[in-house]
Amino acid sequence: MPARAWDAVELDAQNVFGFIAIDEHTHKGCVIQEATDLGARLVMIDAGAVPGDFVLYSYSFDTALPCKAIARTDEMIDAWFNCDHVDGLPVLGLRNGYAA
């Protein structure tokens, strides 16, 4: 079975508040339940309104992360980070005492 992004959770990279850009005027709050350098598990009240490709923001990240939903339920989305390379993604480490 191939490894999934949430199989190798980084320490202190759990339960961080974030928000998803639906379009340029609409954002949806979420909890970044688990995150690694490959992707994240996002929990929210209604995941149905989130498109397949979206941008994930958090005050804990240095930059926005383009994402692709790979699995979802009514209240959860598992997403891969869309990037050309994995090295140096801002989701790893801490910034201002918050998990990133």
Backbone as a printed PyTorch tensor [residue, N CA C, xyz], in Angstrom:
tensor([[[  0.8440,  -1.1820,   0.0000],
         [  0.0000,   0.0000,   0.0000],
         [  0.8850,   1.2400,   0.0000]],

        [[  0.6380,   2.1770,  -0.9000],
         [  1.4830,   3.3770,  -0.9520],
         [  1.3060,   4.2370,   0.2910]],

        [[  2.3610,   4.9390,   0.6420],
         [  2.3100,   5.8410,   1.8000],
         [  1.4030,   7.0170,   1.4940]],

        [[  0.6510,   7.4370,   2.4740],
         [ -0.2070,   8.6060,   2.3260],
         [  0.4290,   9.7600,   3.1030]],

        [[  0.0450,  10.9690,   2.7700],
         [  0.6570,  12.1540,   3.3760],
         [  0.5150,  12.1490,   4.8870]],

        [[ -0.5760,  11.6130,   5.4210],
         [ -0.8090,  11.6780,   6.8600],
         [ -0.2360,  10.4760,   7.5960]],

        [[  0.5070,   9.5820,   6.9160],
         [  1.1230,   8.4450,   7.5850],
         [  2.3690,   8.8540,   8.3670]],

        [[  2.9700,   9.9760,   8.0370],
         [  4.1950,  10.4250,   8.6980],
         [  3.9730,  11.8420,   9.2130]],

        [[  3.2120,  11.9470,  10.2700],
         [  2.8530,  13.2610,  10.8020],
         [  4.0400,  13.8840,  11.5150]],

        [[  4.3180,  15.1220,  11.1840],
         [  5.3800,  15.8540,  11.8600],
         [  4.9170,  16.2400,  13.2590]],

        [[  5.7910,  16.1890,  14.2140],
         [  5.4450,  16.6420,  15.5570],
         [  5.0500,  18.1140,  15.5300]],

        [[  4.0730,  18.4870,  16.3160],
         [  3.5870,  19.8640,  16.4220],
         [  2.9690,  20.3800,  15.1250]],

        [[  2.5660,  19.4970,  14.2450],
         [  1.9210,  19.9300,  13.0060],
         [  0.4640,  19.4880,  12.9980]],

        [[ -0.1880,  19.5910,  14.1460],
         [ -1.5580,  19.1260,  14.2680],
         [ -2.4380,  20.2110,  14.8540]],

        [[ -3.7030,  20.1920,  14.4350],
         [ -4.7400,  21.0530,  14.9860],
         [ -4.3960,  22.5410,  14.9180]],

        [[ -4.0470,  22.9820,  13.7260],
         [ -3.7400,  24.3780,  13.4570],
         [ -4.8960,  24.9640,  12.6570]],

        [[ -5.3320,  26.1740,  12.9840],
         [ -6.4090,  26.8040,  12.2290],
         [ -5.8900,  27.2690,  10.8750]],

        [[ -6.7180,  27.0830,   9.8640],
         [ -6.3900,  27.5500,   8.5270],
         [ -7.6520,  27.9440,   7.7990]],

        [[ -7.5050,  28.3710,   6.5660],
         [ -8.6780,  28.6360,   5.7570],
         [ -8.3780,  28.3200,   4.3030]],

        [[ -9.4490,  27.9600,   3.5960],
         [ -9.3740,  27.5090,   2.2150],
         [ -9.9910,  28.5830,   1.3340]],

        [[ -9.2990,  28.9530,   0.2830],
         [ -9.8340,  29.9140,  -0.6770],
         [-10.7060,  29.1620,  -1.6770]],

        [[-12.0180,  29.4280,  -1.6250],
         [-12.9470,  28.8470,  -2.5890],
         [-12.8430,  29.6290,  -3.9010]],

        [[-12.8620,  30.9420,  -3.7970],
         [-12.5980,  31.8460,  -4.9140],
         [-12.0260,  33.1240,  -4.3180]],

        [[-11.8840,  34.1620,  -5.1240],
         [-11.2350,  35.3800,  -4.6180],
         [-12.0470,  36.1160,  -3.5620]],

        [[-13.3260,  35.7620,  -3.4050],
         [-14.1750,  36.4360,  -2.4200],
         [-14.6620,  35.5320,  -1.2990]],

        [[-14.4390,  34.2350,  -1.4050],
         [-15.0010,  33.2870,  -0.4510],
         [-13.9100,  32.4310,   0.1590]],

        [[-13.8920,  32.3920,   1.4900],
         [-12.9550,  31.5480,   2.2180],
         [-13.7300,  30.7000,   3.2140]],

        [[-13.2180,  29.5050,   3.4880],
         [-13.8580,  28.5780,   4.4110],
         [-12.8460,  28.1920,   5.4710]],

        [[-13.2170,  28.3480,   6.7360],
         [-12.3260,  27.9920,   7.8340],
         [-12.1890,  26.4880,   7.9740]],

        [[-11.0340,  26.0560,   8.4600],
         [-10.8020,  24.6260,   8.6720],
         [ -9.7820,  24.4410,   9.7860]],

        [[ -9.6950,  23.2300,  10.2650],
         [ -8.6410,  22.8360,  11.1880],
         [ -7.7100,  21.9150,  10.4200]],

        [[ -6.4360,  22.2650,  10.3880],
         [ -5.4340,  21.4210,   9.7530],
         [ -5.0660,  20.3840,  10.7980]],

        [[ -5.7430,  19.2370,  10.6980],
         [ -5.6470,  18.2330,  11.7480],
         [ -4.2810,  17.5730,  11.7680]],

        [[ -3.7700,  17.2490,  10.6060],
         [ -2.4560,  16.6380,  10.4910],
         [ -1.8010,  17.1780,   9.2280]],

        [[ -0.4970,  17.3810,   9.2800],
         [  0.2040,  17.8820,   8.0940],
         [  1.5980,  17.2770,   8.0300]],

        [[  2.0280,  17.0060,   6.8170],
         [  3.3930,  16.5550,   6.5640],
         [  3.9370,  17.4060,   5.4250]],

        [[  5.0810,  17.0280,   4.9050],
         [  5.6310,  17.7720,   3.7800],
         [  4.9160,  17.4450,   2.4730]],

        [[  4.0450,  16.4300,   2.4590],
         [  3.3310,  16.0380,   1.2410],
         [  1.8910,  16.5020,   1.1920]],

        [[  1.2580,  16.6330,   2.3450],
         [ -0.1540,  16.9900,   2.3460],
         [ -0.7030,  17.1640,   3.7380]],

        [[ -2.0380,  17.2370,   3.8090],
         [ -2.6790,  17.5160,   5.0920],
         [ -4.0700,  16.9170,   5.1320]],

        [[ -4.5610,  16.7140,   6.3390],
         [ -5.9570,  16.3400,   6.5790],
         [ -6.6430,  17.5710,   7.1560]],

        [[ -7.6930,  18.0200,   6.4760],
         [ -8.4110,  19.2350,   6.8450],
         [ -9.8050,  18.8600,   7.3380]],

        [[-10.2030,  19.4370,   8.4540],
         [-11.5210,  19.1690,   9.0240],
         [-12.2940,  20.4790,   9.0470]],

        [[-13.5710,  20.4110,   8.5860],
         [-14.4250,  21.5940,   8.5590],
         [-15.8770,  21.1540,   8.6700]],

        [[-16.7790,  22.0970,   8.8260],
         [-18.1880,  21.7630,   8.9950],
         [-18.7770,  21.1860,   7.7190]],

        [[-18.5010,  21.7750,   6.5550],
         [-19.0630,  21.3070,   5.2940],
         [-17.9840,  21.3190,   4.2250]],

        [[-17.4510,  20.1460,   3.9290],
         [-16.3850,  20.0490,   2.9310],
         [-16.9240,  20.0040,   1.5100]],

        [[-18.2270,  19.8950,   1.3440],
         [-18.8160,  19.7810,   0.0200],
         [-18.6280,  21.0020,  -0.8530]],

        [[-18.4900,  22.1790,  -0.2520],
         [-18.3430,  23.4140,  -1.0260],
         [-16.9170,  23.6480,  -1.5180]],

        [[-15.9780,  22.8350,  -1.0710],
         [-14.5730,  23.0250,  -1.4370],
         [-14.3040,  22.3220,  -2.7690]],

        [[-13.7510,  23.0350,  -3.7520],
         [-13.4520,  22.4070,  -5.0460],
         [-12.2930,  21.4190,  -4.9570]],

        [[-12.0540,  20.6960,  -6.0260],
         [-10.9750,  19.7140,  -6.0560],
         [ -9.5920,  20.3220,  -5.9470]],

        [[ -9.4040,  21.5000,  -6.5350],
         [ -8.1460,  22.2450,  -6.4230],
         [ -8.4320,  23.5270,  -5.6740]],

        [[ -7.6300,  23.8160,  -4.6690],
         [ -7.8600,  24.9910,  -3.8320],
         [ -6.5450,  25.4680,  -3.2470]],

        [[ -6.5800,  26.5990,  -2.5750],
         [ -5.4000,  27.1590,  -1.9210],
         [ -5.6390,  27.1500,  -0.4210]],

        [[ -4.6770,  26.6190,   0.3220],
         [ -4.7440,  26.5310,   1.7750],
         [ -3.8710,  27.6080,   2.3880]],

        [[ -4.4310,  28.3680,   3.3170],
         [ -3.7120,  29.4180,   4.0280],
         [ -3.7270,  29.1080,   5.5130]],

        [[ -2.7180,  29.5580,   6.2130],
         [ -2.6860,  29.5020,   7.6700],
         [ -1.7320,  30.5780,   8.1560]],

        [[ -2.0230,  31.1260,   9.3120],
         [ -1.1030,  32.0950,   9.9020],
         [  0.2090,  31.4250,  10.2930]],

        [[  0.2100,  30.1000,  10.3580],
         [  1.4170,  29.3620,  10.6980],
         [  2.3180,  29.1090,   9.5000]],

        [[  1.8070,  29.3170,   8.2720],
         [  2.5980,  29.0890,   7.0650],
         [  3.2250,  30.3960,   6.6230]],

        [[  4.3790,  30.2840,   6.0050],
         [  5.0330,  31.4600,   5.4300],
         [  4.4220,  31.8490,   4.0960]],

        [[  3.7240,  30.9270,   3.4620],
         [  3.1680,  31.1560,   2.1380],
         [  1.9000,  30.3270,   1.9620]],

        [[  1.1180,  30.6450,   0.9600],
         [ -0.0740,  29.8690,   0.6410],
         [  0.3480,  28.5620,  -0.0290]],

        [[ -0.4560,  27.5160,   0.1570],
         [ -0.1400,  26.2130,  -0.4100],
         [ -1.2430,  25.7620,  -1.3650]],

        [[ -0.9530,  25.6580,  -2.6550],
         [ -1.9400,  25.1020,  -3.5670],
         [ -2.1110,  23.6140,  -3.2720]],

        [[ -3.3690,  23.1480,  -3.2520],
         [ -3.6700,  21.7670,  -2.8620],
         [ -4.6010,  21.1030,  -3.8580]],

        [[ -4.6040,  19.7760,  -3.8160],
         [ -5.5370,  18.9590,  -4.5940],
         [ -6.1750,  17.9700,  -3.6330]],

        [[ -7.5140,  17.9580,  -3.5900],
         [ -8.2460,  17.0160,  -2.7470],
         [ -8.1050,  15.6190,  -3.3270]],

        [[ -7.6850,  14.6570,  -2.4870],
         [ -7.5450,  13.2840,  -2.9620],
         [ -8.5890,  12.3650,  -2.3470]],

        [[ -9.1760,  12.7700,  -1.2310],
         [-10.2510,  12.0090,  -0.5910],
         [-11.0500,  12.9840,   0.2540]],

        [[-12.3510,  12.7000,   0.4160],
         [-13.1620,  13.5980,   1.2220],
         [-14.3650,  12.8810,   1.7930]],

        [[-14.8460,  13.4070,   2.9010],
         [-16.1250,  13.0330,   3.4850],
         [-16.9030,  14.3410,   3.6260]],

        [[-18.0360,  14.3030,   4.3150],
         [-18.8190,  15.5210,   4.5090],
         [-18.0830,  16.5670,   5.3350]],

        [[-17.1750,  16.1260,   6.2200],
         [-16.5070,  17.0510,   7.1420],
         [-14.9870,  16.9950,   7.0870]],

        [[-14.4010,  16.2880,   6.1110],
         [-12.9600,  16.1290,   6.0780],
         [-12.4560,  16.0540,   4.6440]],

        [[-11.2880,  16.6210,   4.4160],
         [-10.6120,  16.5240,   3.1170],
         [ -9.1730,  16.0980,   3.3620]],

        [[ -8.7350,  15.0820,   2.6450],
         [ -7.3190,  14.7280,   2.6020],
         [ -6.7750,  15.3470,   1.3240]],

        [[ -5.7020,  16.1110,   1.4360],
         [ -5.1920,  16.8660,   0.2880],
         [ -3.6900,  16.6970,   0.1500]],

        [[ -3.2430,  16.6320,  -1.1010],
         [ -1.8220,  16.6860,  -1.4280],
         [ -1.4770,  18.1350,  -1.7170]],

        [[ -0.2710,  18.5330,  -1.3870],
         [  0.2180,  19.8480,  -1.7680],
         [  0.6960,  19.7820,  -3.2150]],

        [[  0.2320,  20.6870,  -4.0590],
         [  0.6690,  20.7590,  -5.4550],
         [  1.9370,  21.5800,  -5.5190]],

        [[  3.0350,  20.9330,  -5.8360],
         [  4.2980,  21.6620,  -5.9490],
         [  5.2100,  20.8940,  -6.8870]],

        [[  6.1810,  21.5760,  -7.4520],
         [  7.1260,  20.9480,  -8.3600],
         [  8.1460,  20.1040,  -7.6150]],

        [[  8.3940,  20.4660,  -6.3620],
         [  9.3280,  19.7110,  -5.5500],
         [  8.8510,  19.7450,  -4.1020]],

        [[  9.3130,  18.8000,  -3.3120],
         [  8.8690,  18.6840,  -1.9280],
         [  9.8090,  19.4300,  -0.9900]],

        [[ 11.0670,  19.5310,  -1.3170],
         [ 12.0370,  20.1550,  -0.4150],
         [ 11.6650,  21.5960,  -0.1060]],

        [[ 11.7120,  21.9540,   1.1620],
         [ 11.5490,  23.3330,   1.5570],
         [ 10.1150,  23.8280,   1.6590]],

        [[  9.1410,  22.9380,   1.6900],
         [  7.7690,  23.4090,   1.8640],
         [  7.6090,  24.0840,   3.2260]],

        [[  6.8660,  25.1520,   3.2960],
         [  6.7600,  25.9060,   4.5400],
         [  5.9300,  25.2210,   5.6190]],

        [[  5.3120,  24.0850,   5.3280],
         [  4.4650,  23.4330,   6.3160],
         [  5.2750,  22.8110,   7.4470]],

        [[  6.5780,  22.6270,   7.2640],
         [  7.4020,  22.0070,   8.2870],
         [  7.9710,  23.0440,   9.2430]],

        [[  8.1190,  22.6760,  10.4930],
         [  8.7670,  23.5310,  11.4700],
         [  7.7820,  24.4270,  12.1840]],

        [[  8.3140,  25.3370,  12.9670],
         [  7.4930,  26.2540,  13.7530],
         [  7.7520,  27.6750,  13.3530]],

        [[  6.7410,  28.5060,  13.4690],
         [  6.8820,  29.9240,  13.2140],
         [  6.0610,  30.6460,  14.2620]],

        [[  6.6650,  31.4960,  15.0040],
         [  6.0040,  32.2490,  16.0610],
         [  5.3240,  31.3410,  17.0900]],

        [[  5.9030,  30.1770,  17.3420],
         [  5.3690,  29.2930,  18.3520],
         [  4.1820,  28.4680,  17.9150]],

        [[  3.7600,  28.5890,  16.6740],
         [  2.6220,  27.8130,  16.1920],
         [  3.1210,  26.7280,  15.2600]],

        [[  2.4220,  25.6070,  15.2780],
         [  2.7990,  24.5190,  14.3730],
         [  2.5820,  24.9410,  12.9520]],

        [[  3.4760,  24.5400,  12.1000],
         [  3.3230,  24.8310,  10.6750],
         [  3.4580,  23.5620,   9.8860]]])
